[in-house]
Amino acid sequence: MTTNRTLVIVAHPNLTESRANATRLAEIKDLDNVTVHDLYQAYPDFNIDVAREQQLLREHDTVVLQFPVYWYNVTSMLKAWIDAVLVHGFAFTFDGSPSALHGKKAWLAVTVGSTLETYAAEGLARRPLEEYLAPVTQSLEFCQLDYQGFHAIYGMIFDPSDEDLVLDAKEYRKLISTGETPVG
């Protein structure tokens, strides 16, 4: 039996100050089948090595995009990475032939400043988080990745307890180590 290799692409512009993301990463650091790749550390000048990034994607079975939701969107680095790396001929085709990403699993691991209640029809955001993540999920699916959903922790601006962060990180580890589908 082969081990599922997971690539965790971290796109947080201030990772050292993110308690939630740091706790998540600490929880998975000992997993042998996981490669953690910090885009802001690798490319502080945003000069993305496309060949390297595409090779990393080829070498893994599952891709997890880990990022904070900024203004209902991905971070600028993750957007730059998507634009540079997920290109025609590698990540998608128009003739129906399989891309290099065909059949690989993908999911999102997001941290959200506001509460879950904010992302409701009656909340400040006026729609669920899934709708704000739709451009990313559609891009993944267009690239023939098998989108699995997302794992979110809400309320980061309200300074969650260490206990809440640890519980979230343990769930994150379970999802990565077992290959279970996030419930979003």
C-alpha positions as CSV (number, residue, x, y, z in Angstrom):
1,M,0.0,0.0,0.0
2,T,1.4,3.4,-1.0
3,T,1.2,6.3,1.4
4,N,-0.8,9.4,0.4
5,R,1.6,12.3,0.0
6,T,0.2,15.6,1.0
7,L,1.5,19.0,0.1
8,V,0.4,21.8,2.4
9,I,0.8,25.1,0.7
10,V,0.8,27.9,3.3
11,A,0.0,31.4,2.1
12,H,0.0,33.6,5.2
13,P,1.8,37.0,5.0
14,N,2.5,37.1,8.7
15,L,2.7,33.5,9.8
16,T,4.9,34.2,12.8
17,E,2.0,36.1,14.4
18,S,-0.8,33.7,13.4
19,R,-1.6,31.6,16.4
20,A,-4.1,29.4,14.5
21,N,-1.9,28.7,11.6
22,A,1.2,28.1,13.8
23,T,-0.8,25.7,16.0
24,R,-2.0,23.8,12.9
25,L,1.5,23.5,11.5
26,A,3.0,22.4,14.8
27,E,0.4,19.6,14.9
28,I,1.4,18.2,11.5
29,K,5.1,18.7,11.6
30,D,5.9,15.1,12.5
31,L,3.9,13.5,9.7
32,D,6.3,11.8,7.3
33,N,3.9,12.0,4.3
34,V,3.4,15.8,4.6
35,T,5.4,18.5,2.9
36,V,4.8,22.0,4.3
37,H,5.6,24.7,1.8
38,D,5.4,28.4,3.0
39,L,5.0,30.6,-0.1
40,Y,5.8,33.9,1.6
41,Q,9.0,32.4,3.0
42,A,10.0,30.8,-0.3
43,Y,9.1,33.9,-2.4
44,P,9.4,37.1,-0.4
45,D,9.8,39.0,-3.7
46,F,6.8,37.2,-5.3
47,N,9.2,35.8,-7.9
48,I,7.6,32.4,-8.1
49,D,9.7,29.4,-9.4
50,V,7.0,27.9,-11.6
51,A,8.9,24.8,-12.5
52,R,9.6,24.0,-8.8
53,E,6.0,24.6,-7.8
54,Q,4.7,22.4,-10.6
55,Q,7.1,19.6,-9.6
56,L,5.9,19.8,-6.0
57,L,2.4,19.4,-7.2
58,R,3.4,16.4,-9.4
59,E,5.0,14.7,-6.4
60,H,2.0,14.8,-4.1
61,D,-1.4,13.1,-4.1
62,T,-3.3,15.7,-2.1
63,V,-2.9,19.5,-2.0
64,V,-4.1,21.6,0.9
65,L,-4.2,25.3,0.5
66,Q,-3.8,26.9,3.9
67,F,-4.5,30.6,4.1
68,P,-6.4,33.3,6.1
69,V,-9.4,34.8,4.4
70,Y,-8.6,38.4,3.6
71,W,-11.4,40.7,2.5
72,Y,-13.5,37.6,1.5
73,N,-10.6,36.3,-0.7
74,V,-7.3,34.6,-0.8
75,T,-4.0,36.4,0.1
76,S,-2.1,38.2,-2.6
77,M,0.6,35.5,-2.6
78,L,-1.8,32.7,-3.1
79,K,-3.5,34.6,-6.0
80,A,-0.1,35.2,-7.6
81,W,0.8,31.5,-7.1
82,I,-2.5,30.4,-8.7
83,D,-2.0,32.7,-11.7
84,A,1.7,31.7,-12.2
85,V,1.5,27.9,-11.5
86,L,-2.0,26.7,-12.6
87,V,-1.5,27.3,-16.3
88,H,-2.8,25.8,-19.5
89,G,-1.0,22.6,-20.5
90,F,0.0,21.8,-16.9
91,A,-3.1,22.4,-14.8
92,F,-5.8,22.4,-17.4
93,T,-6.5,21.6,-21.0
94,F,-9.2,22.5,-23.4
95,D,-9.3,19.3,-25.4
96,G,-10.4,17.0,-22.6
97,S,-7.1,15.3,-22.0
98,P,-6.0,14.9,-18.4
99,S,-3.9,17.6,-16.8
100,A,-0.9,16.9,-14.6
101,L,-3.3,17.5,-11.6
102,H,-6.1,15.2,-12.8
103,G,-7.5,13.1,-10.0
104,K,-5.4,14.6,-7.2
105,K,-7.3,15.6,-4.1
106,A,-7.4,19.2,-3.0
107,W,-9.0,21.1,-0.1
108,L,-8.8,24.3,1.7
109,A,-7.7,25.0,5.3
110,V,-8.8,28.6,6.1
111,T,-8.7,30.9,9.1
112,V,-11.4,33.5,9.3
113,G,-11.4,36.7,11.3
114,S,-15.2,36.9,11.8
115,T,-17.5,34.5,13.5
116,L,-19.5,31.7,11.8
117,E,-22.6,33.7,12.4
118,T,-21.2,36.5,10.3
119,Y,-21.3,34.1,7.3
120,A,-25.1,33.7,7.2
121,A,-27.9,35.3,5.3
122,E,-28.6,37.5,8.3
123,G,-25.0,38.1,9.1
124,L,-22.7,40.9,8.2
125,A,-21.2,39.0,5.2
126,R,-24.8,38.1,4.0
127,R,-23.7,34.8,2.6
128,P,-21.9,31.6,3.6
129,L,-18.2,31.3,3.5
130,E,-18.5,28.7,0.7
131,E,-19.7,31.4,-1.7
132,Y,-16.6,33.5,-1.0
133,L,-14.4,30.5,-1.6
134,A,-16.1,29.7,-4.8
135,P,-13.5,31.3,-7.2
136,V,-10.8,29.1,-5.6
137,T,-12.8,26.0,-5.5
138,Q,-13.9,26.5,-9.1
139,S,-10.3,27.0,-10.2
140,L,-9.2,23.8,-8.4
141,E,-12.0,21.9,-10.1
142,F,-11.2,23.4,-13.5
143,C,-7.7,22.1,-13.0
144,Q,-9.2,18.6,-12.7
145,L,-8.4,18.4,-9.0
146,D,-10.9,16.5,-6.9
147,Y,-12.1,19.2,-4.6
148,Q,-12.9,17.8,-1.1
149,G,-14.2,20.9,0.8
150,F,-12.7,23.1,3.4
151,H,-11.8,23.1,7.1
152,A,-12.3,26.5,8.7
153,I,-11.8,28.1,12.1
154,Y,-13.7,31.3,12.7
155,G,-13.4,34.2,15.1
156,M,-9.6,34.9,14.8
157,I,-10.0,38.6,15.5
158,F,-11.6,37.7,18.9
159,D,-8.4,36.0,20.2
160,P,-9.7,32.4,20.5
161,S,-8.5,30.3,23.5
162,D,-5.5,28.0,23.2
163,E,-7.9,25.1,23.8
164,D,-10.0,26.0,20.8
165,L,-6.9,26.3,18.6
166,V,-5.5,23.0,19.8
167,L,-8.9,21.3,19.1
168,D,-8.9,22.8,15.6
169,A,-5.3,21.7,15.0
170,K,-6.0,18.1,16.1
171,E,-8.9,18.0,13.7
172,Y,-6.6,19.4,11.0
173,R,-4.1,16.7,11.7
174,K,-6.8,14.0,11.6
175,L,-8.0,15.2,8.2
176,I,-4.5,15.2,6.8
177,S,-3.3,12.0,8.3
178,T,-6.4,9.9,7.5
179,G,-7.4,11.5,4.2
180,E,-10.9,12.2,5.4
181,T,-13.0,14.9,3.7
182,P,-13.3,18.2,5.5
183,V,-16.9,19.1,6.4
184,G,-16.6,22.8,5.8
